[in-house]
Amino acid sequence: QGLDGSGVYNGTSDLQLERMNVYFNEASGNKYVPRAVLVDLEPGTMDAVRAGPFGQLFRPDNFVFGQSGAGNNWAKGHYTEGAELVDQVLDVVRREAEGCDCLQGFQITHSLGGGTGAGMGTLLISKIREEFPDRMMATFSVMPSPKVSDTVVEPYNATLSVHQLVENSDATFCIDNEALYDICMRTLKLNNPSYGDLNHLVSAVMSGVTTCLRFPGQLNSDLRKLAVNMVPFPRLHFFMVGFAPLTSRGAHSFRAVTVPELTQQIFDPKNMMAASDFRNGRYLTCSAIYRGKVSMKEVEDQIRNVQNKNTAYFVEWIPNNVQTALCSIPP
């Protein structure tokens, strides 16, 4: 259900169409086109997207690519190759922004270990920040990890990028390849997970975080509300994402999920998309987003229960530091 590979809606529910314009522009012939700009410093990845199942979905003008690549070099992405391409990207971003009724902000998906996503990604963030200073800037940033390492310079690229994100992003959702691999192998029982499997987890997280923007609901929150409730000090805006239920393919039809079970799972280190054990630190703030037919009272009770049982993990100087949001449309 939903959109097919060419952007035509095949679903039956009007609720899905009600907020379609948040992420899509409607073109002629009931075709929906995502308001997305795809950027790389080499043409290969774009060709792969075009040849893939969703190649016909994106507007051809919104593919912006260079020819040389960044060679996993942050400085090439930020100062040389990337700087040459960034004006072209900004033109496309401007055009998409002008087509919006009420622009809330930008979401950037990039990795911090390479040259393009890290170097050029952070350059783009600072340029967009200059031009749209009062709009939200959310990033989904894939952190490198020594266990699942592509290149030897990943720590340098990541360090340089985090410095930029601290200054210029409003909310950064930290996703970590090592944690994704662990989830695929431990929980989803996949022996050798592909990038497709990892990306599937990332897409589930992005979908969950943006649920409240994409569907109508009473207890909705948006990017700005999320940031207001989650960021105690402007530079502390790096979030760990927990996701539940994580079930291996084919197993989900054998279980019914309850609110206590889900709440337990989202606070479980095994369900975190960043491989950092929070038991060594404390939570400043949390946001719990539930989907489906859920009683708000039950959610509030469970969250209170978690806080009362684990008071040592929540700082005492921010009272009521767990925000809840509910989207009644199930995934």
FENPE-V693389 format. One record per residue. N is the residue number from 1. SS is DSSP state (A for helix, B for strand, O for the rest). Layout:
[[N | SS] [N | SS]]
This chain:
[[1 | O] [2 | O] [3 | B] [4 | O] [5 | O] [6 | O] [7 | O] [8 | B] [9 | B] [10 | O] [11 | O] [12 | O] [13 | O] [14 | A] [15 | A] [16 | A] [17 | A] [18 | A] [19 | O] [20 | A] [21 | A] [22 | A] [23 | O] [24 | B] [25 | B] [26 | B] [27 | B] [28 | A] [29 | A] [30 | A] [31 | B] [32 | B] [33 | B] [34 | B] [35 | O] [36 | O] [37 | O] [38 | B] [39 | B] [40 | B] [41 | O] [42 | O] [43 | O] [44 | A] [45 | A] [46 | A] [47 | A] [48 | A] [49 | A] [50 | A] [51 | A] [52 | O] [53 | O] [54 | O] [55 | O] [56 | O] [57 | O] [58 | O] [59 | O] [60 | A] [61 | A] [62 | A] [63 | B] [64 | B] [65 | B] [66 | O] [67 | O] [68 | O] [69 | O] [70 | O] [71 | O] [72 | O] [73 | O] [74 | A] [75 | A] [76 | A] [77 | A] [78 | A] [79 | O] [80 | O] [81 | A] [82 | A] [83 | A] [84 | A] [85 | A] [86 | A] [87 | A] [88 | A] [89 | A] [90 | A] [91 | A] [92 | A] [93 | A] [94 | A] [95 | A] [96 | A] [97 | A] [98 | A] [99 | O] [100 | O] [101 | O] [102 | O] [103 | O] [104 | O] [105 | B] [106 | B] [107 | B] [108 | B] [109 | B] [110 | B] [111 | B] [112 | O] [113 | O] [114 | O] [115 | O] [116 | A] [117 | A] [118 | A] [119 | A] [120 | A] [121 | A] [122 | A] [123 | A] [124 | A] [125 | A] [126 | A] [127 | A] [128 | A] [129 | A] [130 | A] [131 | A] [132 | O] [133 | O] [134 | O] [135 | O] [136 | B] [137 | B] [138 | B] [139 | B] [140 | B] [141 | B] [142 | B] [143 | B] [144 | O] [145 | B] [146 | O] [147 | O] [148 | B] [149 | O] [150 | O] [151 | O] [152 | O] [153 | O] [154 | A] [155 | A] [156 | A] [157 | A] [158 | A] [159 | A] [160 | A] [161 | A] [162 | A] [163 | A] [164 | A] [165 | A] [166 | A] [167 | A] [168 | A] [169 | O] [170 | O] [171 | B] [172 | B] [173 | B] [174 | B] [175 | B] [176 | B] [177 | A] [178 | A] [179 | A] [180 | A] [181 | A] [182 | A] [183 | A] [184 | A] [185 | A] [186 | A] [187 | A] [188 | O] [189 | O] [190 | O] [191 | O] [192 | O] [193 | O] [194 | O] [195 | A] [196 | A] [197 | A] [198 | A] [199 | A] [200 | A] [201 | A] [202 | A] [203 | A] [204 | A] [205 | A] [206 | A] [207 | A] [208 | A] [209 | A] [210 | O] [211 | A] [212 | A] [213 | A] [214 | A] [215 | O] [216 | O] [217 | O] [218 | O] [219 | O] [220 | O] [221 | O] [222 | O] [223 | A] [224 | A] [225 | A] [226 | A] [227 | A] [228 | A] [229 | A] [230 | A] [231 | O] [232 | O] [233 | O] [234 | O] [235 | O] [236 | O] [237 | O] [238 | B] [239 | B] [240 | B] [241 | O] [242 | B] [243 | O] [244 | O] [245 | O] [246 | O] [247 | O] [248 | O] [249 | O] [250 | O] [251 | O] [252 | A] [253 | A] [254 | A] [255 | O] [256 | O] [257 | O] [258 | O] [259 | A] [260 | A] [261 | A] [262 | A] [263 | A] [264 | A] [265 | A] [266 | A] [267 | O] [268 | O] [269 | A] [270 | A] [271 | A] [272 | B] [273 | O] [274 | O] [275 | O] [276 | O] [277 | O] [278 | A] [279 | A] [280 | A] [281 | O] [282 | O] [283 | B] [284 | O] [285 | O] [286 | B] [287 | B] [288 | B] [289 | B] [290 | B] [291 | B] [292 | O] [293 | O] [294 | O] [295 | O] [296 | A] [297 | A] [298 | A] [299 | A] [300 | A] [301 | A] [302 | A] [303 | A] [304 | A] [305 | A] [306 | A] [307 | A] [308 | A] [309 | A] [310 | O] [311 | A] [312 | A] [313 | A] [314 | B] [315 | O] [316 | O] [317 | O] [318 | O] [319 | O] [320 | O] [321 | O] [322 | B] [323 | B] [324 | B] [325 | B] [326 | B] [327 | B] [328 | O] [329 | O] [330 | O] [331 | O]]
